[in-house]
Amino acid sequence: MADWVLYMLRCRDGTLYTGITTDIRRRVAAHNAGSGAKYTRPRRPVALAYLEGCESHSDALRREAANKRLPRAQKEALCRAWAAQQAEAICEERP
């Protein structure tokens, strides 16, 4: 996994939140504890919907800005593709 990651969270109300971090587990836990972004506090619990490795902090910032400009339909398509990839990886792990 890259040092920096772009992530999207699905909030309880169905909205998507985009951010970057170096520690996705800590960051999701912070969002769910209410110490994450102001946007996610009233929309807890949140769940990881998308994750993408980035080469550097500046790359992560650029990807975050680009992702935030995407229409919701494209964000949802990214989330579906990522979820399918995760499911496929889990199936490949099982004998």
Chimera marker file (.cmm) of the C-alpha trace (Angstrom):
<marker_set name="trace">
<marker id="1" x="0.000" y="0.000" z="0.000" r="1" g="1" b="0" radius="0.5"/>
<marker id="2" x="1.212" y="3.508" z="-0.786" r="1" g="1" b="0" radius="0.5"/>
<marker id="3" x="2.120" y="5.933" z="2.000" r="1" g="1" b="0" radius="0.5"/>
<marker id="4" x="-0.783" y="8.231" z="1.085" r="1" g="1" b="0" radius="0.5"/>
<marker id="5" x="-4.258" y="7.094" z="0.107" r="1" g="1" b="0" radius="0.5"/>
<marker id="6" x="-7.360" y="8.736" z="-1.261" r="1" g="1" b="0" radius="0.5"/>
<marker id="7" x="-10.506" y="7.358" z="0.357" r="1" g="1" b="0" radius="0.5"/>
<marker id="8" x="-14.257" y="7.730" z="0.141" r="1" g="1" b="0" radius="0.5"/>
<marker id="9" x="-16.574" y="6.984" z="3.016" r="1" g="1" b="0" radius="0.5"/>
<marker id="10" x="-20.249" y="6.173" z="2.707" r="1" g="1" b="0" radius="0.5"/>
<marker id="11" x="-22.125" y="8.006" z="5.432" r="1" g="1" b="0" radius="0.5"/>
<marker id="12" x="-25.272" y="6.791" z="7.183" r="1" g="1" b="0" radius="0.5"/>
<marker id="13" x="-27.401" y="9.106" z="5.029" r="1" g="1" b="0" radius="0.5"/>
<marker id="14" x="-25.903" y="7.646" z="1.822" r="1" g="1" b="0" radius="0.5"/>
<marker id="15" x="-23.671" y="10.595" z="0.996" r="1" g="1" b="0" radius="0.5"/>
<marker id="16" x="-19.998" y="10.177" z="0.152" r="1" g="1" b="0" radius="0.5"/>
<marker id="17" x="-17.111" y="11.912" z="1.897" r="1" g="1" b="0" radius="0.5"/>
<marker id="18" x="-13.668" y="12.124" z="0.256" r="1" g="1" b="0" radius="0.5"/>
<marker id="19" x="-10.368" y="12.560" z="2.066" r="1" g="1" b="0" radius="0.5"/>
<marker id="20" x="-6.706" y="11.570" z="2.173" r="1" g="1" b="0" radius="0.5"/>
<marker id="21" x="-4.615" y="9.949" z="4.882" r="1" g="1" b="0" radius="0.5"/>
<marker id="22" x="-1.538" y="7.880" z="5.630" r="1" g="1" b="0" radius="0.5"/>
<marker id="23" x="-3.393" y="5.541" z="8.014" r="1" g="1" b="0" radius="0.5"/>
<marker id="24" x="-6.822" y="4.508" z="6.746" r="1" g="1" b="0" radius="0.5"/>
<marker id="25" x="-7.792" y="2.416" z="9.795" r="1" g="1" b="0" radius="0.5"/>
<marker id="26" x="-7.001" y="5.244" z="12.198" r="1" g="1" b="0" radius="0.5"/>
<marker id="27" x="-8.805" y="7.756" z="9.990" r="1" g="1" b="0" radius="0.5"/>
<marker id="28" x="-12.020" y="5.718" z="9.621" r="1" g="1" b="0" radius="0.5"/>
<marker id="29" x="-12.002" y="5.114" z="13.389" r="1" g="1" b="0" radius="0.5"/>
<marker id="30" x="-11.602" y="8.867" z="13.955" r="1" g="1" b="0" radius="0.5"/>
<marker id="31" x="-14.548" y="9.626" z="11.669" r="1" g="1" b="0" radius="0.5"/>
<marker id="32" x="-16.698" y="7.067" z="13.492" r="1" g="1" b="0" radius="0.5"/>
<marker id="33" x="-15.611" y="8.418" z="16.894" r="1" g="1" b="0" radius="0.5"/>
<marker id="34" x="-16.744" y="11.909" z="15.898" r="1" g="1" b="0" radius="0.5"/>
<marker id="35" x="-13.240" y="13.361" z="15.784" r="1" g="1" b="0" radius="0.5"/>
<marker id="36" x="-12.973" y="13.178" z="11.994" r="1" g="1" b="0" radius="0.5"/>
<marker id="37" x="-14.311" y="15.805" z="9.618" r="1" g="1" b="0" radius="0.5"/>
<marker id="38" x="-17.121" y="18.120" z="10.648" r="1" g="1" b="0" radius="0.5"/>
<marker id="39" x="-19.137" y="16.798" z="7.676" r="1" g="1" b="0" radius="0.5"/>
<marker id="40" x="-19.150" y="13.191" z="8.911" r="1" g="1" b="0" radius="0.5"/>
<marker id="41" x="-19.929" y="13.860" z="12.610" r="1" g="1" b="0" radius="0.5"/>
<marker id="42" x="-23.735" y="13.993" z="12.236" r="1" g="1" b="0" radius="0.5"/>
<marker id="43" x="-23.689" y="11.298" z="9.539" r="1" g="1" b="0" radius="0.5"/>
<marker id="44" x="-22.136" y="8.451" z="11.533" r="1" g="1" b="0" radius="0.5"/>
<marker id="45" x="-21.508" y="5.619" z="11.241" r="1" g="1" b="0" radius="0.5"/>
<marker id="46" x="-19.382" y="5.770" z="8.116" r="1" g="1" b="0" radius="0.5"/>
<marker id="47" x="-17.945" y="2.866" z="6.137" r="1" g="1" b="0" radius="0.5"/>
<marker id="48" x="-15.055" y="2.679" z="3.725" r="1" g="1" b="0" radius="0.5"/>
<marker id="49" x="-16.418" y="2.757" z="0.166" r="1" g="1" b="0" radius="0.5"/>
<marker id="50" x="-13.257" y="3.360" z="-1.903" r="1" g="1" b="0" radius="0.5"/>
<marker id="51" x="-9.495" y="3.351" z="-1.458" r="1" g="1" b="0" radius="0.5"/>
<marker id="52" x="-6.747" y="4.348" z="-3.899" r="1" g="1" b="0" radius="0.5"/>
<marker id="53" x="-3.007" y="4.466" z="-3.275" r="1" g="1" b="0" radius="0.5"/>
<marker id="54" x="-1.171" y="7.674" z="-4.165" r="1" g="1" b="0" radius="0.5"/>
<marker id="55" x="2.530" y="8.208" z="-4.815" r="1" g="1" b="0" radius="0.5"/>
<marker id="56" x="2.958" y="11.274" z="-2.590" r="1" g="1" b="0" radius="0.5"/>
<marker id="57" x="1.114" y="13.808" z="-0.474" r="1" g="1" b="0" radius="0.5"/>
<marker id="58" x="0.880" y="16.211" z="-3.407" r="1" g="1" b="0" radius="0.5"/>
<marker id="59" x="-0.437" y="13.416" z="-5.648" r="1" g="1" b="0" radius="0.5"/>
<marker id="60" x="-3.032" y="12.575" z="-2.997" r="1" g="1" b="0" radius="0.5"/>
<marker id="61" x="-4.114" y="16.225" z="-2.772" r="1" g="1" b="0" radius="0.5"/>
<marker id="62" x="-4.480" y="16.423" z="-6.569" r="1" g="1" b="0" radius="0.5"/>
<marker id="63" x="-6.497" y="13.175" z="-6.653" r="1" g="1" b="0" radius="0.5"/>
<marker id="64" x="-8.726" y="14.423" z="-3.817" r="1" g="1" b="0" radius="0.5"/>
<marker id="65" x="-9.458" y="17.678" z="-5.653" r="1" g="1" b="0" radius="0.5"/>
<marker id="66" x="-10.182" y="15.801" z="-8.896" r="1" g="1" b="0" radius="0.5"/>
<marker id="67" x="-12.418" y="13.288" z="-7.105" r="1" g="1" b="0" radius="0.5"/>
<marker id="68" x="-14.423" y="16.046" z="-5.439" r="1" g="1" b="0" radius="0.5"/>
<marker id="69" x="-15.176" y="17.517" z="-8.886" r="1" g="1" b="0" radius="0.5"/>
<marker id="70" x="-16.618" y="14.235" z="-10.197" r="1" g="1" b="0" radius="0.5"/>
<marker id="71" x="-20.385" y="13.859" z="-10.546" r="1" g="1" b="0" radius="0.5"/>
<marker id="72" x="-21.952" y="11.572" z="-7.968" r="1" g="1" b="0" radius="0.5"/>
<marker id="73" x="-22.617" y="8.885" z="-10.598" r="1" g="1" b="0" radius="0.5"/>
<marker id="74" x="-18.896" y="8.623" z="-11.354" r="1" g="1" b="0" radius="0.5"/>
<marker id="75" x="-18.038" y="8.445" z="-7.653" r="1" g="1" b="0" radius="0.5"/>
<marker id="76" x="-20.592" y="5.663" z="-7.229" r="1" g="1" b="0" radius="0.5"/>
<marker id="77" x="-19.078" y="3.809" z="-10.205" r="1" g="1" b="0" radius="0.5"/>
<marker id="78" x="-15.623" y="4.020" z="-8.587" r="1" g="1" b="0" radius="0.5"/>
<marker id="79" x="-17.066" y="2.648" z="-5.347" r="1" g="1" b="0" radius="0.5"/>
<marker id="80" x="-18.815" y="-0.243" z="-7.120" r="1" g="1" b="0" radius="0.5"/>
<marker id="81" x="-15.671" y="-1.168" z="-9.054" r="1" g="1" b="0" radius="0.5"/>
<marker id="82" x="-13.559" y="-1.038" z="-5.889" r="1" g="1" b="0" radius="0.5"/>
<marker id="83" x="-16.070" y="-3.184" z="-3.964" r="1" g="1" b="0" radius="0.5"/>
<marker id="84" x="-16.106" y="-5.759" z="-6.772" r="1" g="1" b="0" radius="0.5"/>
<marker id="85" x="-12.299" y="-5.827" z="-6.781" r="1" g="1" b="0" radius="0.5"/>
<marker id="86" x="-12.256" y="-6.380" z="-3.004" r="1" g="1" b="0" radius="0.5"/>
<marker id="87" x="-14.802" y="-9.203" z="-3.272" r="1" g="1" b="0" radius="0.5"/>
<marker id="88" x="-12.770" y="-10.827" z="-6.035" r="1" g="1" b="0" radius="0.5"/>
<marker id="89" x="-9.591" y="-10.628" z="-3.955" r="1" g="1" b="0" radius="0.5"/>
<marker id="90" x="-11.359" y="-12.262" z="-0.999" r="1" g="1" b="0" radius="0.5"/>
<marker id="91" x="-12.637" y="-15.077" z="-3.213" r="1" g="1" b="0" radius="0.5"/>
<marker id="92" x="-9.149" y="-15.656" z="-4.625" r="1" g="1" b="0" radius="0.5"/>
<marker id="93" x="-7.738" y="-15.990" z="-1.096" r="1" g="1" b="0" radius="0.5"/>
<marker id="94" x="-10.078" y="-18.869" z="-0.241" r="1" g="1" b="0" radius="0.5"/>
<marker id="95" x="-9.055" y="-22.352" z="-1.342" r="1" g="1" b="0" radius="0.5"/>
<link id1="1" id2="2" r="1" g="1" b="0" radius="0.2"/>
<link id1="2" id2="3" r="1" g="1" b="0" radius="0.2"/>
<link id1="3" id2="4" r="1" g="1" b="0" radius="0.2"/>
<link id1="4" id2="5" r="1" g="1" b="0" radius="0.2"/>
<link id1="5" id2="6" r="1" g="1" b="0" radius="0.2"/>
<link id1="6" id2="7" r="1" g="1" b="0" radius="0.2"/>
<link id1="7" id2="8" r="1" g="1" b="0" radius="0.2"/>
<link id1="8" id2="9" r="1" g="1" b="0" radius="0.2"/>
<link id1="9" id2="10" r="1" g="1" b="0" radius="0.2"/>
<link id1="10" id2="11" r="1" g="1" b="0" radius="0.2"/>
<link id1="11" id2="12" r="1" g="1" b="0" radius="0.2"/>
<link id1="12" id2="13" r="1" g="1" b="0" radius="0.2"/>
<link id1="13" id2="14" r="1" g="1" b="0" radius="0.2"/>
<link id1="14" id2="15" r="1" g="1" b="0" radius="0.2"/>
<link id1="15" id2="16" r="1" g="1" b="0" radius="0.2"/>
<link id1="16" id2="17" r="1" g="1" b="0" radius="0.2"/>
<link id1="17" id2="18" r="1" g="1" b="0" radius="0.2"/>
<link id1="18" id2="19" r="1" g="1" b="0" radius="0.2"/>
<link id1="19" id2="20" r="1" g="1" b="0" radius="0.2"/>
<link id1="20" id2="21" r="1" g="1" b="0" radius="0.2"/>
<link id1="21" id2="22" r="1" g="1" b="0" radius="0.2"/>
<link id1="22" id2="23" r="1" g="1" b="0" radius="0.2"/>
<link id1="23" id2="24" r="1" g="1" b="0" radius="0.2"/>
<link id1="24" id2="25" r="1" g="1" b="0" radius="0.2"/>
<link id1="25" id2="26" r="1" g="1" b="0" radius="0.2"/>
<link id1="26" id2="27" r="1" g="1" b="0" radius="0.2"/>
<link id1="27" id2="28" r="1" g="1" b="0" radius="0.2"/>
<link id1="28" id2="29" r="1" g="1" b="0" radius="0.2"/>
<link id1="29" id2="30" r="1" g="1" b="0" radius="0.2"/>
<link id1="30" id2="31" r="1" g="1" b="0" radius="0.2"/>
<link id1="31" id2="32" r="1" g="1" b="0" radius="0.2"/>
<link id1="32" id2="33" r="1" g="1" b="0" radius="0.2"/>
<link id1="33" id2="34" r="1" g="1" b="0" radius="0.2"/>
<link id1="34" id2="35" r="1" g="1" b="0" radius="0.2"/>
<link id1="35" id2="36" r="1" g="1" b="0" radius="0.2"/>
<link id1="36" id2="37" r="1" g="1" b="0" radius="0.2"/>
<link id1="37" id2="38" r="1" g="1" b="0" radius="0.2"/>
<link id1="38" id2="39" r="1" g="1" b="0" radius="0.2"/>
<link id1="39" id2="40" r="1" g="1" b="0" radius="0.2"/>
<link id1="40" id2="41" r="1" g="1" b="0" radius="0.2"/>
<link id1="41" id2="42" r="1" g="1" b="0" radius="0.2"/>
<link id1="42" id2="43" r="1" g="1" b="0" radius="0.2"/>
<link id1="43" id2="44" r="1" g="1" b="0" radius="0.2"/>
<link id1="44" id2="45" r="1" g="1" b="0" radius="0.2"/>
<link id1="45" id2="46" r="1" g="1" b="0" radius="0.2"/>
<link id1="46" id2="47" r="1" g="1" b="0" radius="0.2"/>
<link id1="47" id2="48" r="1" g="1" b="0" radius="0.2"/>
<link id1="48" id2="49" r="1" g="1" b="0" radius="0.2"/>
<link id1="49" id2="50" r="1" g="1" b="0" radius="0.2"/>
<link id1="50" id2="51" r="1" g="1" b="0" radius="0.2"/>
<link id1="51" id2="52" r="1" g="1" b="0" radius="0.2"/>
<link id1="52" id2="53" r="1" g="1" b="0" radius="0.2"/>
<link id1="53" id2="54" r="1" g="1" b="0" radius="0.2"/>
<link id1="54" id2="55" r="1" g="1" b="0" radius="0.2"/>
<link id1="55" id2="56" r="1" g="1" b="0" radius="0.2"/>
<link id1="56" id2="57" r="1" g="1" b="0" radius="0.2"/>
<link id1="57" id2="58" r="1" g="1" b="0" radius="0.2"/>
<link id1="58" id2="59" r="1" g="1" b="0" radius="0.2"/>
<link id1="59" id2="60" r="1" g="1" b="0" radius="0.2"/>
<link id1="60" id2="61" r="1" g="1" b="0" radius="0.2"/>
<link id1="61" id2="62" r="1" g="1" b="0" radius="0.2"/>
<link id1="62" id2="63" r="1" g="1" b="0" radius="0.2"/>
<link id1="63" id2="64" r="1" g="1" b="0" radius="0.2"/>
<link id1="64" id2="65" r="1" g="1" b="0" radius="0.2"/>
<link id1="65" id2="66" r="1" g="1" b="0" radius="0.2"/>
<link id1="66" id2="67" r="1" g="1" b="0" radius="0.2"/>
<link id1="67" id2="68" r="1" g="1" b="0" radius="0.2"/>
<link id1="68" id2="69" r="1" g="1" b="0" radius="0.2"/>
<link id1="69" id2="70" r="1" g="1" b="0" radius="0.2"/>
<link id1="70" id2="71" r="1" g="1" b="0" radius="0.2"/>
<link id1="71" id2="72" r="1" g="1" b="0" radius="0.2"/>
<link id1="72" id2="73" r="1" g="1" b="0" radius="0.2"/>
<link id1="73" id2="74" r="1" g="1" b="0" radius="0.2"/>
<link id1="74" id2="75" r="1" g="1" b="0" radius="0.2"/>
<link id1="75" id2="76" r="1" g="1" b="0" radius="0.2"/>
<link id1="76" id2="77" r="1" g="1" b="0" radius="0.2"/>
<link id1="77" id2="78" r="1" g="1" b="0" radius="0.2"/>
<link id1="78" id2="79" r="1" g="1" b="0" radius="0.2"/>
<link id1="79" id2="80" r="1" g="1" b="0" radius="0.2"/>
<link id1="80" id2="81" r="1" g="1" b="0" radius="0.2"/>
<link id1="81" id2="82" r="1" g="1" b="0" radius="0.2"/>
<link id1="82" id2="83" r="1" g="1" b="0" radius="0.2"/>
<link id1="83" id2="84" r="1" g="1" b="0" radius="0.2"/>
<link id1="84" id2="85" r="1" g="1" b="0" radius="0.2"/>
<link id1="85" id2="86" r="1" g="1" b="0" radius="0.2"/>
<link id1="86" id2="87" r="1" g="1" b="0" radius="0.2"/>
<link id1="87" id2="88" r="1" g="1" b="0" radius="0.2"/>
<link id1="88" id2="89" r="1" g="1" b="0" radius="0.2"/>
<link id1="89" id2="90" r="1" g="1" b="0" radius="0.2"/>
<link id1="90" id2="91" r="1" g="1" b="0" radius="0.2"/>
<link id1="91" id2="92" r="1" g="1" b="0" radius="0.2"/>
<link id1="92" id2="93" r="1" g="1" b="0" radius="0.2"/>
<link id1="93" id2="94" r="1" g="1" b="0" radius="0.2"/>
<link id1="94" id2="95" r="1" g="1" b="0" radius="0.2"/>
</marker_set>
